[in-house]
């Protein structure tokens, strides 16, 4: 038995962790744009990265370090340091070399415009302002935002049956270019749980599949997608099931928040697929629906166009038949195994569902026990405006 208690202190909730954000002049009007996370003792680290073949310099640099322990992560916004070649990696090494000697095997993570050299001098100057005794998790969370409209943070205290406890906190950014396949999203998680690297990595991999890898805003996988999990062990406490559930709740919350904050989005939609031949088939269908432009635009127009859903299921590549498929808007069944329930009354009721900020579209394929749940949003005019002017 164990109990999860929500906290308010983000990545600083766990014992021994510190964080803050400062301005390097990368964002307009002196907004914070460089952040750090620091532990006063070394941490085991587990990571998951983008599967985009054009991996950004910070991803390549972090992967080259593997899982050697660290205590520092440096993050900058406004510049992805992607498609910058060997010079991009060298720039990271130059920046990290200027950090105090207390920063051991530091990692760097970046988000922003692709194809622009890292403004290393500005970042180095900003790091001189770091105070590694500060606990300002919201300042750090806001510093890493790009097109996000709000910061994304969460933390839990996990109390075990014997009264011992550990804490997990996290921050993330992401609103556009979201189709994690690891995994522009970044997520940093801190814990004082006493967990070995191998087990922590296995748990992170499992949870990623059901959370970040089930989220999509626009179907584009970033060059920089990164999740880093740091564990300093200072609580001397660990219980695998409790740790995995807490990590799942944290990453699920952040994944949903990124989709809810999707550029120009007005709807957060859960796609619940059941009855597939396999979990893999269910995943294919769920992601096809969350990425479909026709479905997304129907969501934006609050049009319960169930035909677009059926068509997307059929085109997904998963096994499906017209005679076995059932489609629901929340609890409303509009199509059931070849029988159409979509009269005027049902259309009006379905329209009311789609006017909500958050709802579920469910598809029962009627063929087996496979299931998967994905998260997506609508697509409207504001998304086009934001991305048309992204560099300017």
Helices and strands as residue ranges (DSSP letters): E 2-7, G 10-12, E 17-22, G 28-30, E 34-49, H 57-65, E 70-76, H 85-97, E 107-110, H 120-127, H 137-143, E 152-160, E 165-173, E 186-191, H 197-210, G 212-214, E 226-231, H 240-260, E 268-276, H 279-291, H 293-300, H 306-315, E 326-329, E 332-336, E 339-340, H 344-354, E 358-364, E 370-377, H 381-388
